Amino acid sequence: MTKKGKLFVTFGQVHTHSINGKTFDKNCVAVIRCASWLQGRKKALEYFGPKFCMDYFEEEFKEETLSYYPRGLIEVEES
């Protein structure tokens, strides 16, 4: 059974990416819609290469950590 969900990706201090006209850096959390953690991880590697810090599947991500990311959640792909 495939679970639909989201992968949340955080970045290190020197990781900055421009994807689809959006900037992803240490001050935001990228959101990738995916069917599984593995699919999301593959997409993260396609978008960011090895230049990101951590990734969390939906149930692992803690909303209270958003206080560390002043730019908040940013979707990588258009819905």
DSSP file (Angstrom, degrees, kcal/mol; ACC not computed):
  #  RESIDUE AA STRUCTURE BP1 BP2  ACC     N-H-->O    O-->H-N    N-H-->O    O-->H-N    TCO  KAPPA ALPHA  PHI   PSI    X-CA   Y-CA   Z-CA
    1    1 A M              0   0    0      0, 0.0     2,-0.5     0, 0.0     0, 0.0   0.000 360.0 360.0 360.0 129.9    0.0    0.0    0.0
    2    2 A T        -     0   0    0     34,-0.0     2,-0.5     0, 0.0    34,-0.1  -0.802 360.0-147.2 -96.9 129.1    1.4    3.4   -1.0
    3    3 A K        -     0   0    0     -2,-0.5     2,-0.4    32,-0.4    31,-0.0  -0.801   7.8-141.3 -96.3 131.3    0.9    6.3    1.4
    4    4 A K        +     0   0    0     -2,-0.5     2,-0.3    29,-0.0    31,-0.2  -0.715  46.7 114.5 -87.6 141.4    0.4    9.8    0.0
    5    5 A G  E     -A   34   0A   0     29,-2.9    29,-2.3    -2,-0.4     2,-0.3  -0.873  55.3 -77.8-172.0-154.8    2.1   12.5    1.9
    6    6 A K  E     -A   33   0A   0     -2,-0.3    52,-1.6    27,-0.2     2,-0.5  -0.976  20.2-145.2-135.8 145.4    4.7   15.1    2.1
    7    7 A L  E     -AB  32  57A   0     25,-2.9    25,-2.7    -2,-0.3     2,-0.5  -0.955  15.8-151.8-108.7 131.4    8.5   15.2    2.6
    8    8 A F  E     -AB  31  56A   0     48,-3.1    48,-2.5    -2,-0.5     2,-0.4  -0.902  12.6-165.6-105.2 128.8    9.8   18.2    4.6
    9    9 A V  E     -AB  30  55A   0     21,-2.6    21,-2.5    -2,-0.5     2,-0.3  -0.954   3.9-166.5-121.8 130.2   13.4   19.2    3.7
   10   10 A T  E     - B   0  54A   0     44,-2.6    43,-2.6    -2,-0.4    44,-0.6  -0.742  12.2-139.6-110.7 163.5   15.7   21.5    5.7
   11   11 A F        -     0   0    0     17,-0.4    41,-0.1    14,-0.3    14,-0.1  -0.869  11.3-116.0-127.0 153.9   18.9   23.1    4.7
   12   12 A G    >   -     0   0    0     -2,-0.3     3,-1.2     1,-0.1    14,-0.2  -0.214  45.3 -89.9 -77.9 175.1   22.3   23.8    6.2
   13   13 A Q  T 3  S+     0   0    0      1,-0.3    13,-0.2    12,-0.1    -1,-0.1   0.795 126.1  35.2 -59.0 -33.1   23.8   27.3    6.7
   14   14 A V  T 3  S+     0   0    0     11,-0.1     2,-0.7    12,-0.1    -1,-0.3   0.285  89.5 110.0-108.2  10.1   25.4   27.5    3.3
   15   15 A H    <   +     0   0    0     -3,-1.2     2,-0.4     2,-0.0    11,-0.3  -0.783  37.6 162.3 -90.3 113.6   22.8   25.6    1.2
   16   16 A T        +     0   0    0     -2,-0.7     2,-0.3     9,-0.2     9,-0.2  -0.998   8.4 176.1-133.1 130.7   20.9   27.9   -1.1
   17   17 A H  E     -D   24   0B   0      7,-2.6     7,-3.1    -2,-0.4     2,-0.5  -0.970  22.8-150.9-134.0 146.7   18.9   26.7   -4.1
   18   18 A S  E     +D   23   0B   0     -2,-0.3     2,-0.4     5,-0.2     5,-0.2  -0.965  27.7 167.6-117.7 112.5   16.7   28.4   -6.7
   19   19 A I  E >   -D   22   0B   0      3,-2.5     3,-2.2    -2,-0.5    -2,-0.1  -0.991  67.0 -12.8-128.7 128.1   14.0   26.0   -7.9
   20   20 A N  T 3  S-     0   0    0     -2,-0.4    -1,-0.1     1,-0.3     3,-0.1   0.846 129.2 -53.6  51.6  37.9   10.9   27.0  -10.0
   21   21 A G  T 3  S+     0   0    0      1,-0.2     2,-0.4    -3,-0.0    -1,-0.3   0.584 116.9 112.9  76.3   9.9   11.6   30.7   -9.2
   22   22 A K  E <   -D   19   0B   0     -3,-2.2    -3,-2.5    54,-0.1     2,-0.5  -0.901  61.5-134.2-116.5 144.4   11.7   30.0   -5.4
   23   23 A T  E     -D   18   0B   0     -2,-0.4     2,-0.5    -5,-0.2    -5,-0.2  -0.845  17.2-167.4 -99.5 130.6   14.6   30.3   -3.1
   24   24 A F  E     +D   17   0B   0     -7,-3.1    -7,-2.6    -2,-0.5     2,-0.2  -0.971  26.3 133.5-117.8 129.1   15.3   27.6   -0.6
   25   25 A D    >   -     0   0    0     -2,-0.5     3,-1.7    -9,-0.2   -14,-0.3  -0.800  69.5 -58.7-154.6-166.5   17.8   28.1    2.2
   26   26 A K  T 3  S+     0   0    0    -11,-0.3   -13,-0.1     1,-0.3   -15,-0.1   0.636 122.9  62.4 -62.8 -15.2   18.4   27.8    6.0
   27   27 A N  T 3  S+     0   0    0     42,-0.1    44,-2.9    43,-0.1    45,-0.5   0.314 103.9  44.3 -97.2   8.9   15.4   30.0    6.7
   28   28 A C  E <   - c   0  72A   0     -3,-1.7     2,-0.5    43,-0.2   -17,-0.4  -0.910  69.5-126.8-143.5 171.0   12.7   27.8    5.2
   29   29 A V  E     - c   0  73A   0     43,-2.5    45,-2.7    -2,-0.3     2,-0.3  -0.992  25.5-138.4-121.6 123.0   11.4   24.2    4.9
   30   30 A A  E     -Ac   9  74A   0    -21,-2.5   -21,-2.6    -2,-0.5     2,-0.5  -0.591  13.4-151.3 -79.5 141.7   10.9   22.8    1.5
   31   31 A V  E     -Ac   8  75A   0     43,-2.4    45,-2.6    -2,-0.3    46,-0.5  -0.970  11.6-173.8-118.2 123.7    7.7   20.7    1.0
   32   32 A I  E     -A    7   0A   0    -25,-2.7   -25,-2.9    -2,-0.5     2,-0.3  -0.973  18.9-139.5-118.2 121.0    7.7   17.9   -1.6
   33   33 A R  E     +A    6   0A   0     -2,-0.5     2,-0.3   -27,-0.2   -27,-0.2  -0.640  39.7 154.8 -77.8 134.2    4.5   16.0   -2.3
   34   34 A C  E     -A    5   0A   0    -29,-2.3   -29,-2.9    -2,-0.3     3,-0.1  -0.971  53.9-123.8-156.7 164.5    5.2   12.3   -2.7
   35   35 A A  S    S+     0   0    0     -2,-0.3   -32,-0.4   -31,-0.2     2,-0.3   0.687  94.1   1.5 -86.9 -21.0    3.7    8.9   -2.5
   36   36 A S  S  > S-     0   0    0    -34,-0.1     4,-2.3     1,-0.1     5,-0.2  -0.966  76.5-100.2-157.1 167.5    6.4    7.6   -0.1
   37   37 A W  H  > S+     0   0    0     -2,-0.3     4,-2.8     1,-0.2     5,-0.2   0.921 121.7  52.5 -59.3 -43.8    9.5    8.6    1.8
   38   38 A L  H  > S+     0   0    0      1,-0.2     4,-2.3     2,-0.2    -1,-0.2   0.914 109.3  47.4 -62.4 -44.4   11.6    7.0   -0.9
   39   39 A Q  H  > S+     0   0    0      1,-0.2     4,-2.1     2,-0.2    -1,-0.2   0.922 114.0  48.4 -62.7 -43.0    9.9    8.8   -3.8
   40   40 A G  H  X S+     0   0    0     -4,-2.3     4,-2.6     2,-0.2    -2,-0.2   0.900 110.1  51.4 -62.9 -41.8   10.2   12.1   -1.8
   41   41 A R  H  X S+     0   0    0     -4,-2.8     4,-2.2     2,-0.2    -1,-0.2   0.901 109.0  50.7 -62.7 -41.9   13.9   11.5   -1.1
   42   42 A K  H  X S+     0   0    0     -4,-2.3     4,-2.0     1,-0.2    -1,-0.2   0.912 111.2  48.2 -62.7 -42.0   14.6   10.8   -4.8
   43   43 A K  H  X S+     0   0    0     -4,-2.1     4,-2.7     2,-0.2     5,-0.2   0.907 109.2  53.5 -64.1 -41.5   12.8   14.1   -5.7
   44   44 A A  H  X S+     0   0    0     -4,-2.6     4,-3.2     1,-0.2     5,-0.4   0.912 109.5  48.3 -59.7 -42.9   14.9   16.0   -3.0
   45   45 A L  H  X S+     0   0    0     -4,-2.2     4,-1.6     3,-0.2    -1,-0.2   0.867 111.0  51.1 -66.7 -36.0   18.1   14.6   -4.5
   46   46 A E  H  < S+     0   0    0     -4,-2.0    -2,-0.2    -5,-0.2    -1,-0.2   0.931 119.4  36.1 -64.6 -45.1   16.9   15.6   -8.0
   47   47 A Y  H  < S+     0   0    0     -4,-2.7    -2,-0.2     1,-0.1    -3,-0.2   0.928 135.8  17.1 -73.1 -47.3   16.1   19.2   -6.9
   48   48 A F  H >< S-     0   0    0     -4,-3.2     3,-1.6     1,-0.3    -3,-0.2   0.470  84.5-149.5-111.6  -4.7   18.9   19.8   -4.4
   49   49 A G  T 3<  -     0   0    0     -4,-1.6    -1,-0.3    -5,-0.4    -2,-0.1  -0.374  69.7 -35.5  60.8-147.9   21.6   17.2   -5.0
   50   50 A P  T 3  S+     0   0    0      0, 0.0     2,-1.3     0, 0.0    -1,-0.2   0.343 113.9 105.7 -86.7   9.7   23.4   16.4   -1.8
   51   51 A K    <   +     0   0    0     -3,-1.6     2,-0.3    -6,-0.1    -2,-0.0  -0.466  55.5  87.3 -95.6  64.6   23.1   20.0   -0.5
   52   52 A F        -     0   0    0     -2,-1.3   -41,-0.3     1,-0.1     3,-0.1  -0.953  63.9-138.2-147.2 168.0   20.4   19.8    2.1
   53   53 A C        -     0   0    0    -43,-2.6     2,-0.3     1,-0.3   -42,-0.2   0.946  69.3  -9.4 -93.9 -66.2   20.5   19.0    5.8
   54   54 A M  E     -B   10   0A   0    -44,-0.6   -44,-2.6     2,-0.0     2,-0.4  -0.909  49.2-153.6-135.6 159.0   17.6   16.7    6.8
   55   55 A D  E     -B    9   0A   0     -2,-0.3     2,-0.4   -46,-0.2   -46,-0.2  -0.997  10.3-171.6-134.8 145.4   14.4   15.2    5.5
   56   56 A Y  E     -B    8   0A   0    -48,-2.5   -48,-3.1    -2,-0.4     2,-0.1  -0.998  20.4-131.5-136.4 130.2   11.3   14.1    7.3
   57   57 A F  E >>  -B    7   0A   0     -2,-0.4     3,-2.7   -50,-0.2     4,-1.1  -0.487  47.0 -89.7 -76.6 158.8    8.2   12.3    6.1
   58   58 A E  G >4 S+     0   0    0    -52,-1.6     3,-0.7     1,-0.3    -1,-0.1   0.765 124.7  47.6 -40.3 -51.7    5.0   13.8    7.2
   59   59 A E  G 34 S+     0   0    0      1,-0.2    -1,-0.3   -53,-0.1   -54,-0.0   0.672 111.0  53.5 -72.4 -13.9    4.4   12.0   10.5
   60   60 A E  G <4 S+     0   0    0     -3,-2.7     2,-0.3     2,-0.1    -1,-0.2   0.715  85.8  97.2 -88.5 -22.5    8.0   12.7   11.6
   61   61 A F    <<  -     0   0    0     -4,-1.1     2,-0.6    -3,-0.7     3,-0.1  -0.501  64.9-146.5 -76.4 132.7    7.9   16.5   11.1
   62   62 A K    >   -     0   0    0     -2,-0.3     3,-2.0     1,-0.1     4,-0.3  -0.878   3.6-153.0-102.7 115.5    7.2   18.6   14.2
   63   63 A E  G >  S+     0   0    0     -2,-0.6     3,-2.0     1,-0.3     4,-0.2   0.813  92.2  67.8 -55.7 -33.0    5.2   21.8   13.5
   64   64 A E  G >  S+     0   0    0      1,-0.3     3,-1.1     2,-0.2    -1,-0.3   0.718  86.9  68.5 -64.8 -18.7    6.8   23.4   16.6
   65   65 A T  G X  S+     0   0    0     -3,-2.0     3,-2.1     1,-0.2    -1,-0.3   0.629  75.3  86.7 -73.6 -11.2   10.2   23.4   14.8
   66   66 A L  G X  S+     0   0    0     -3,-2.0     3,-1.8     1,-0.3     6,-0.3   0.728  70.2  75.6 -61.8 -19.9    8.8   26.0   12.4
   67   67 A S  G <  S+     0   0    0     -3,-1.1    -1,-0.3     1,-0.3    -2,-0.1   0.735  91.2  56.4 -63.5 -19.4    9.8   28.7   14.8
   68   68 A Y  G <  S+     0   0    0     -3,-2.1    -1,-0.3     1,-0.2    -2,-0.2   0.539 101.1  62.4 -84.7  -8.4   13.4   28.1   13.6
   69   69 A Y    X   -     0   0    0     -3,-1.8     3,-2.0    -4,-0.2    -1,-0.2  -0.813  63.2-174.7-123.1  88.0   12.5   28.8   10.0
   70   70 A P  T 3  S+     0   0    0      0, 0.0   -42,-0.2     0, 0.0    -1,-0.1   0.731  85.0  53.4 -60.6 -24.1   11.2   32.4    9.6
   71   71 A R  T 3  S-     0   0    0    -44,-2.9   -43,-0.2     1,-0.2   -44,-0.1   0.553  98.6-158.0 -87.5  -7.5   10.2   32.0    6.0
   72   72 A G  E <   -c   28   0A   0     -3,-2.0   -43,-2.5   -45,-0.5     2,-0.3  -0.242  40.5 -10.9  73.5-155.0    8.1   28.9    6.9
   73   73 A L  E     -c   29   0A   0    -45,-0.2     2,-0.4   -43,-0.0   -43,-0.2  -0.669  58.7-173.4 -86.2 134.5    7.0   26.1    4.6
   74   74 A I  E     -c   30   0A   0    -45,-2.7   -43,-2.4    -2,-0.3     2,-0.2  -0.985  21.2-132.2-131.5 122.3    7.5   26.5    0.8
   75   75 A E  E     -c   31   0A   0     -2,-0.4   -43,-0.2   -45,-0.2   -45,-0.1  -0.527   8.8-154.5 -70.1 133.6    6.2   24.0   -1.7
   76   76 A V  S    S+     0   0    0    -45,-2.6     2,-0.3    -2,-0.2    -1,-0.2   0.930  79.1  40.3 -73.4 -47.0    8.8   23.0   -4.3
   77   77 A E  S    S-     0   0    0    -46,-0.5     2,-0.2     1,-0.1   -46,-0.1  -0.702  94.5-103.8-102.6 152.8    6.3   22.1   -7.0
   78   78 A E              0   0    0     -2,-0.3    -2,-0.1     1,-0.1    -1,-0.1  -0.524 360.0 360.0 -70.2 142.2    3.1   23.9   -7.9
   79   79 A S              0   0    0     -2,-0.2    -1,-0.1    -4,-0.0    -2,-0.0   0.471 360.0 360.0 -70.6 360.0    0.0   22.1   -6.6
